[in-house]
Amino acid sequence: MGSIYKRGDTFWIKYYRNGKPYRESSKSKKETDAKRLLRKREGEISNGKLPGIYFDKIFFDELAEDLIQEYRINNKKSVYRAENSVSHLKTVFEGVRVSDITTPKISAYIEARMAEQAANATINRELSALKRMLNLGAKQHPPKVDRVPHIPMLTEDNARQGFFEYGDFLALRTALPFYLKGFVTFGYKTGMRISEIAKLTWDKVDRDAWYIRLESTDTKNKHPRTIYLDDELKEVFQAQWTQRITAGKLLPYVFSNARGTDRIKRFDKTWKKACKDAKIGVRHFHDFRRSAVRNMVRAGIPEQVAMKISGHRTRSVFDRYNIVDEKDLQRAAKRQAAYLDSQMGTVSGTIHQFKQKTANTTT
């Protein structure tokens, strides 16, 4: 059984868990407040929970370290993003008790980041990191978090909408140096991520059946993927293989840098110059990913198959990449009109008959 006693003018409580005594200040001069706190703590213990005083000893910094450790243990490629999010969160939550991380305090953080002109998507990534570390703390044994507060997320309306029409792609490829031409052709046709292409090695390529097999360790979403090559890509890969043999430097990578000494890494300046020379405006390599998805859908490839090729696991993200532009809407209107004109008794046919009848009446 617990007990209540005074230290000066303040009431304290004493209770036991697994035979271990706990003492805690009620922070009040009223005995009724102390009794209420004691009942709360005894209720937590009877339900198998740790007493609330335990969670007051856990700080944000400890949860942040646990989050980064979890990323490293699971070899997540986005660990640098998590570290960046944590660095921003520390500006407000460093040294803060977990029990003091409340929804109002989180909302204040959001307002502060918005005042710094941070994009909604960036703030959401930081909030996701905060939610993840709190959930990890709640799942530990013994738990470090007794409750996860509501974390409001922002509406993201800053998703890129860029893509390449085929003519734009050809103009860019022409403006790029030779060593990047096959690289961008493969990216434009398959929608593979730039990191996946840059790290692609010959042991992943079947040069008899002409397909690529990416294992779970090769992909961002940890899911294996098989991609078959069309005739143009077969020529690209054959040219890369021939160049590799001719150079005598048997690098494991399919696409090598300009000197043929390593894989392709950064080519930002070369890319920007090619975009300028091709007169296509500011573009990003990731626009190839959106372009590939849209081209596959336009070509009539079933969306589930397109998702397997591009490596999209969720329909929501795939739909975000399957961009519909003004030309798509114009084509849809023309196709609908052509269809209606070909039908008897349709709205289009009725209007045509009405116009003809009106013209005859006037005459």
C-alpha positions in Angstrom: 0.0 0.0 0.0 1.2 3.5 -0.7 1.4 6.4 1.7 1.3 10.2 1.8 3.6 12.4 3.8 4.8 16.0 3.8 8.1 17.7 3.1 7.8 21.2 4.2 4.5 22.5 2.8 4.5 20.0 -0.1 2.8 16.6 0.0 4.7 13.6 -1.3 3.6 10.0 -2.1 5.3 6.7 -1.7 4.3 3.5 -3.5 5.8 0.1 -4.5 6.3 -1.7 -7.8 7.8 -5.2 -7.7 8.9 -4.5 -4.2 10.8 -1.4 -5.2 9.8 1.8 -3.4 9.1 5.0 -5.5 8.8 8.4 -4.0 7.3 11.3 -5.9 6.3 14.9 -5.2 2.7 15.8 -5.8 3.9 19.4 -6.4 1.0 20.5 -4.3 0.2 21.7 -0.9 -3.2 20.0 -1.0 -3.5 16.5 0.4 -6.4 15.7 -2.0 -4.0 16.3 -4.9 -1.5 13.9 -3.4 -4.2 11.2 -2.9 -5.3 11.6 -6.5 -1.7 11.2 -7.7 -1.2 8.1 -5.5 -4.4 6.5 -6.9 -3.2 7.2 -10.4 0.2 5.6 -9.8 -1.3 2.5 -8.1 -3.7 2.2 -11.0 -0.8 2.2 -13.5 1.1 -0.4 -11.5 -2.0 -2.7 -11.2 -2.5 -2.5 -15.0 1.1 -3.6 -15.5 2.4 -0.2 -16.6 5.4 1.6 -15.4 4.7 4.5 -13.0 4.5 7.9 -14.7 7.5 9.2 -12.8 9.7 6.8 -14.9 8.8 8.5 -18.1 9.7 11.9 -16.7 13.3 10.7 -16.8 13.4 10.0 -20.5 14.4 12.9 -22.8 14.1 13.6 -26.5 17.8 13.2 -27.0 17.7 9.5 -26.0 14.8 8.8 -28.4 16.6 10.5 -31.2 19.7 8.3 -30.7 17.5 5.2 -30.7 16.0 6.3 -34.0 19.3 6.8 -35.8 20.6 3.5 -34.3 17.5 1.7 -35.7 18.2 3.1 -39.1 21.8 2.0 -39.0 21.0 -1.5 -37.7 18.5 -2.0 -40.5 20.9 -0.6 -43.0 18.4 2.0 -44.2 19.6 4.1 -47.1 17.7 7.1 -45.9 19.7 7.4 -42.6 21.1 10.7 -43.7 17.6 12.1 -44.1 16.7 10.9 -40.6 19.8 12.6 -39.2 18.9 15.8 -41.0 15.3 15.7 -39.6 16.6 15.1 -36.1 19.0 18.1 -36.4 16.0 20.3 -37.1 13.9 18.8 -34.3 16.7 19.4 -31.8 16.3 23.1 -32.2 13.1 22.9 -30.2 13.0 19.5 -28.5 16.7 19.0 -27.4 16.8 18.5 -23.6 12.9 18.2 -23.4 11.3 15.5 -21.4 9.3 13.0 -23.4 6.3 13.7 -21.2 6.5 17.4 -22.2 6.3 16.7 -26.0 2.7 17.6 -26.5 0.6 18.5 -29.5 0.6 22.2 -28.7 4.5 22.1 -28.5 4.6 20.2 -31.8 2.3 22.8 -33.4 4.6 25.5 -32.2 7.5 23.7 -33.9 5.5 23.5 -37.2 4.9 27.3 -37.1 8.6 28.0 -36.4 9.6 25.8 -39.4 7.0 27.5 -41.6 8.4 30.9 -40.6 11.8 29.6 -41.8 10.2 29.0 -45.2 10.6 25.2 -44.9 8.4 23.3 -47.5 5.5 21.3 -46.2 7.0 18.1 -47.4 10.2 18.8 -45.5 8.3 19.6 -42.3 6.3 16.4 -42.8 9.5 14.3 -43.0 10.7 15.8 -39.8 7.3 15.2 -38.1 7.4 11.6 -39.4 10.8 11.2 -37.8 9.4 12.5 -34.5 6.4 10.1 -34.7 8.7 7.2 -35.5 11.0 7.8 -32.5 8.0 8.1 -30.2 6.5 4.9 -31.5 9.8 3.1 -31.1 10.0 4.3 -27.5 6.5 3.0 -26.8 7.3 -0.4 -28.2 10.5 -1.0 -26.2 10.6 -3.1 -23.1 10.5 -1.5 -20.7 8.8 1.3 -22.7 10.3 4.7 -22.8 7.1 6.4 -23.9 3.7 6.0 -22.2 1.7 7.8 -24.9 2.3 9.1 -28.4 0.6 12.6 -28.8 -1.3 13.5 -31.9 1.1 14.9 -34.5 -0.7 17.0 -37.1 0.6 16.6 -40.7 0.6 19.3 -43.4 -0.9 19.1 -46.8 1.8 18.6 -49.4 1.2 20.6 -52.6 4.8 21.1 -53.7 5.3 17.7 -55.5 7.3 18.1 -58.7 5.3 17.8 -61.9 8.2 17.7 -64.4 8.4 15.1 -67.2 10.0 14.7 -70.6 8.2 14.5 -73.9 10.1 12.3 -76.3 11.4 15.2 -78.4 12.8 16.9 -75.2 14.5 13.7 -74.2 16.2 13.3 -77.7 17.3 16.9 -77.6 18.9 16.4 -74.1 20.6 13.1 -75.1 22.1 14.8 -78.1 23.5 17.5 -75.9 25.1 15.1 -73.4 28.6 13.7 -73.7 28.9 10.1 -75.0 29.4 8.4 -71.7 26.0 9.6 -70.4 23.9 8.8 -73.5 23.2 5.1 -72.7 22.8 6.0 -69.0 20.0 8.5 -69.7 18.4 6.2 -72.3 18.1 3.5 -69.8 16.7 5.9 -67.2 14.1 7.3 -69.6 12.8 4.0 -70.7 12.7 2.1 -67.4 12.1 4.8 -64.8 14.8 3.3 -62.6 16.2 5.5 -59.8 19.5 7.2 -60.6 21.2 5.4 -57.7 20.0 2.0 -59.0 21.4 2.7 -62.5 24.7 4.1 -61.2 25.3 1.1 -59.1 24.1 -1.5 -61.6 26.7 -4.2 -62.1 27.1 -6.8 -64.9 26.4 -9.7 -62.6 22.8 -8.4 -62.5 22.5 -8.6 -66.3 21.6 -11.7 -68.2 23.1 -11.1 -71.7 21.4 -14.2 -73.1 17.8 -13.5 -72.2 18.5 -9.8 -72.0 17.0 -8.9 -68.7 18.1 -7.3 -65.4 17.5 -8.9 -62.0 17.7 -6.5 -59.0 17.8 -8.1 -55.6 16.2 -6.7 -52.5 19.6 -5.2 -51.5 19.8 -3.3 -54.8 16.5 -1.4 -54.5 15.3 1.4 -52.3 12.1 -0.4 -51.2 14.0 -3.7 -50.5 11.9 -5.6 -53.1 13.5 -7.5 -55.9 12.7 -6.5 -59.5 13.1 -7.9 -63.0 13.4 -5.6 -66.0 13.5 -6.9 -69.6 15.4 -4.9 -72.3 13.9 -3.8 -75.6 16.0 -3.7 -78.8 17.3 -0.2 -78.2 18.4 -1.0 -74.7 20.0 -4.3 -75.9 22.2 -2.2 -78.2 23.0 0.2 -75.4 24.1 -2.7 -73.1 26.0 -4.5 -75.9 27.9 -1.2 -76.6 28.7 -0.8 -72.9 30.0 -4.4 -72.8 32.1 -4.0 -76.0 33.6 -0.7 -74.6 34.4 -2.5 -71.4 36.3 -5.3 -73.1 38.0 -2.9 -75.5 39.2 -0.7 -72.7 40.7 -3.7 -70.9 39.4 -2.4 -67.6 36.9 -4.9 -66.4 34.9 -2.7 -64.1 31.9 -4.4 -62.5 29.6 -1.5 -63.3 27.5 -1.3 -66.5 27.9 2.4 -66.8 31.3 3.9 -66.2 32.5 7.5 -65.9 34.1 9.6 -68.6 37.5 8.3 -67.8 36.4 4.7 -67.5 37.9 4.4 -64.1 34.8 4.0 -61.9 31.0 4.1 -61.9 29.1 7.3 -62.8 28.6 9.5 -59.7 27.8 13.2 -59.9 27.2 15.0 -63.2 25.2 18.0 -62.1 27.1 20.7 -64.1 27.1 18.5 -67.2 23.4 17.9 -66.9 22.5 21.6 -66.4 24.6 22.6 -69.4 22.9 20.0 -71.6 19.5 21.2 -70.5 20.5 24.7 -71.4 22.0 23.7 -74.8 18.9 21.6 -75.6 16.7 24.6 -74.7 14.3 22.5 -72.6 14.5 24.6 -69.4 15.3 23.3 -65.9 14.8 19.5 -65.7 15.7 16.8 -63.2 16.9 13.2 -63.7 14.0 12.1 -61.6 11.7 13.5 -64.2 12.6 10.4 -66.3 10.8 8.3 -63.6 7.6 10.2 -64.1 8.0 10.1 -67.9 8.6 6.3 -67.9 5.4 5.7 -65.9 3.3 7.9 -68.1 4.8 6.5 -71.3 4.1 2.9 -70.2 0.5 3.8 -69.3 0.0 5.6 -72.6 1.4 2.6 -74.4 -1.4 0.4 -72.9 0.9 -1.5 -70.4 -1.3 -2.7 -67.5 -0.6 -0.4 -64.5 0.3 -3.3 -62.2 3.0 -4.3 -64.7 4.2 -0.7 -65.0 4.5 -0.6 -61.2 6.7 -3.7 -61.1 9.0 -2.2 -63.8 9.3 1.2 -62.1 9.5 -0.3 -58.6 6.5 1.5 -57.1 5.0 -0.5 -54.2 2.0 1.7 -53.4 -0.8 2.8 -55.8 -0.9 6.3 -54.3 2.7 7.1 -55.2 2.3 5.5 -58.6 -0.7 7.7 -59.3 1.3 10.8 -58.3 3.9 9.9 -61.0 1.3 9.1 -63.6 0.9 12.7 -64.5 -1.9 13.9 -66.8 -1.0 17.1 -68.7 -3.0 19.4 -71.0 -2.1 17.3 -74.1 -3.6 14.2 -72.4 -6.8 16.1 -71.8 -6.9 17.4 -75.4 -6.4 13.9 -76.7 -9.2 12.6 -74.4 -11.6 15.2 -75.7 -10.8 14.4 -79.4 -11.1 10.7 -78.8 -14.5 11.1 -77.1 -15.7 13.3 -80.0 -14.6 10.9 -82.6 -16.3 8.0 -80.7 -19.6 9.9 -80.4 -19.5 10.9 -84.1 -19.2 7.3 -85.0 -22.3 6.3 -83.0 -25.9 6.4 -84.1 -28.4 8.0 -81.8 -25.7 9.6 -79.6 -25.7 13.1 -78.2 -23.4 14.2 -81.0 -25.7 12.6 -83.6 -28.8 14.2 -82.1 -27.2 17.6 -82.2 -26.2 17.1 -85.9 -29.8 16.0 -86.7 -31.2 19.1 -84.9 -28.9 21.4 -86.8 -29.9 19.8 -90.1 -33.6 20.0 -89.3 -33.2 23.7 -88.2 -31.4 24.5 -91.5 -34.2 22.9 -93.6 -36.9 24.7 -91.7 -35.2 28.1 -92.2 -34.9 27.3 -95.9 
